[in-house]
């Protein structure tokens, strides 16, 4: 496994990372101005408490409800995310940050809050629901160095939701070059949208394409019913939607679903 990944997860062979979805932020179409930022903190605090109690190895904060997503966000996004993460971060397990879809916001929030890792799409060019999506791994990694944050692991999503690559390289080829040329601390494999997973064939092909020491994690579509099979291939998982009430991405975390998922994965 990569040294940064193992610095975050020294004991777990297949870490389970649960999503702490932050409700819509100020300025976005679905923001609840009546509840304000205090409302964001209250909801995320409750979800994190449930996830920690269920036994997850880490949580990752994400602006999941900032639909429609934007590729460049303003300073208020980093400021509000930093406040929410600071007030809601767990004390007993590691935590990470994701921002859909601006890696500069994720990195700034991670630095400000003491996060151990971040998740982003930082390689390739994609046609997407957000329009033409061009990335810049060099800028992200240089900014990590400039901010003296080289201990923050960057988990790189090589098959982002709501998008398809421009070009004809396979995801296995993309994964391999992302490790070699973009210095990924971990590779994430997603399905076509939140809550939908990749095929086991794709996951297996990506795992075979990259060095053994590079972790490959299931990024979407993790479910209690199938996680045991997925973890025979993947080196861990990130899970969100299936932990929610009725399995709906936009609902609060369901205590029973969270416990069932951890039990199924540990088995």
Secondary structure, 3 states (H helix, E strand, C coil): CCHHHHHHCCCCCCEEEEEEECCCCCCCCCCCCCCHHHHHHHHHHHHHHHHHHHCCCEEEEECCCCCCCCCCCCHHHHHHHHHHHHHHCCCCCEEEEECCCCHHHHHHHHHHHCCCEEEECCCCEEEECCEEEECCHHHHHHHHHHCCCCCCEEEEECCCCCEEECCCCCHHHHHHHHHHHHCCCEEEECCCCCCCCCCHHHHHHHHHHCCCCCCEEECCCCCCCCHHHHCCCCCEEEECHHHEHHHCCCCCECHHHHHHHHHHHHC
